Amino acid sequence: MAAYFLDASAVVKRYVEEPGSRWVRRLLRPDDDTTFFAAWIVGPEFVSAITRRLNRQQLSQSQAENGLHTFHREWRELFRLIHVTPPILLRAMELARAHGLRGYDSVQLSAAMEAKSMTPQSDRSTFTFVSSDSDLLNAAAEGFQTDNPLDHEPPISQP
């Protein structure tokens, strides 16, 4: 069985066309042998990312609405969601200090550690942390295989 943890920077790529989107969409094709994890905070982070892009006019109103609608319809079925508990937050504080991570990034990494611990022992060596954030990937590389969607596709050319 394959297992992946996706942070918000990776999840957004499923719903908004940007570099790495095609790879994330291929990755997130459901099958019985793959588990996709995300932290519950991916919800507010996703909505924030879409709203910021809309306000900066990087997305049209219809693109934003379509992305939000599709995300709300499927995220709780697509991902095995990790509850953000006090122990996860305490570990996140340690990770923020050790790696200089932003607050939510440290929570994402701590939640990924929890998800990995929930994965069968035989599958932990292939558990993969997916993000487009280089600082977060560098911190995650100490305990995970990592993958960056941006490494799989050339940048989208702008008109």
Stockholm file with secondary structure:
# STOCKHOLM 1.0

chainA/1-159         MAAYFLDASAVVKRYVEEPGSRWVRRLLRPDDDTTFFAAWIVGPEFVSAITRRLNRQQLSQSQAENGLHTFHREWRELFRLIHVTPPILLRAMELARAHGLRGYDSVQLSAAMEAKSMTPQSDRSTFTFVSSDSDLLNAAAEGFQTDNPLDHEPPISQP
#=GR chainA/1-159 SS CEEEEECHHHHHHHHSCSTTHHHHHHHTCCCTTEEEEEETTHHHHHHHHHHHHHHTTSSCHHHHHHHHHHHHHHHHHHSEEECCCHHHHHHHHHHHHHHCCCHHHHHHHHHHHHHHHHSCGGGGGGCEEECSCHHHHHHHTTTSEEECGGGSSCCCCCC
#=GC SS_cons         CEEEEECHHHHHHHHSCSTTHHHHHHHTCCCTTEEEEEETTHHHHHHHHHHHHHHTTSSCHHHHHHHHHHHHHHHHHHSEEECCCHHHHHHHHHHHHHHCCCHHHHHHHHHHHHHHHHSCGGGGGGCEEECSCHHHHHHHTTTSEEECGGGSSCCCCCC
//
